[in-house]
Amino acid sequence: MSRERGSVTAELAVALPTLVLLLMVGVLAITAVTTKLGCVSAARDVALSSARGETSTVEGASVRRVDGRVVVNVDRGIASCSATAAMEPGVA
């Protein structure tokens, strides 16, 4: 019985850093996905409003007009995305 004394503590000392690492990776993955979805949503909103002739600004967004289309690029540090929308008729 004395040989097994402290085995739970040793197993916990080995397993706990692994569990903490997995938790941190999970939280970072959720943060990255949330940032990417926000980036896509912002790019889409700016592209659609610019295609209608409205003015919309988002931090880190660049808007270009190419061949009757609006192309928006948004950079959020760890995520960057773009969206394209066709210009509405009559919009200069």
N, C-alpha and C positions, 0 to 999 in steps of 0.2 A: 504494500500500500504506500509506502514512503517513496517508491520510485515514481509514482504517478502524481505526486504532490507538485502543484504549480504548473501542470500541463495545460490547464485551461488558460492561465495567464500567458503562457508562451504561445499558444495557438491564437489567442486574441492579439498579441503583439505582432504576429505575422499577418493576420487577416485584416486588421483594422486599417493599415495604410492602403491596402488594395481597395477596400470599400470606400474610403475617402476619395481616392483617385477616381474611381468609377462615378461617384457622386459629382465630383468636379467636372468630369468630362460630360456628363449628362446635362449639367447646368449650362456649360459653355455651348453645347450643341443647341439647346433650346434658345439661348441668347442669339446665336448665329442665325437660326431659322427665323426668329422674330425680326431681326434686323433685315434679313433678306426680304421677307414679306412686306415690311414697311417701305423698303426701298422700291420694290416693284409697284406697290400701291401709289407711292409718291410720283414715280415716273409716269404711270398711267394717268393719274389725275392731271398732271401738268401737260401731258401730250394732248389729252382730250380738251382741256380748257384752251390751250393755244390753238388747236385746230378750229375751235369755235370763234376765235378772235378775241378771247378774254385774256387778261393778264393774270398769271399765277406764278408765284415764286416759291421755290423750295431750296433750302440751303444745300449747296453742292450740286445743283442741277444746271445743265447747259442745254440750251434749246437751239436747234438748227432747222431751217426750212430747206427741204431738198425735193425738187420735182413734185410739188403739190402735196408733200407730206411734211409732217412735223416729227422730228426725231429728238427725243429727250434722253440724255444720259444723266444718271444720278450716281454720285459716289458717296458712300457712307463709311469709308474707312475699310472695314472688313468685308463689305459687300458693295458691289457696283452693278447697276442694271440699266437697261434702256427700254424705251417704249416708242412705238411709232403709231401715228394716227393720220388719216387722210384729212386734208384741209376741206372745210365746209365750202360749198359754192358761195362766192361773193366775198370771201375773207381774203384780205390782201396780205 
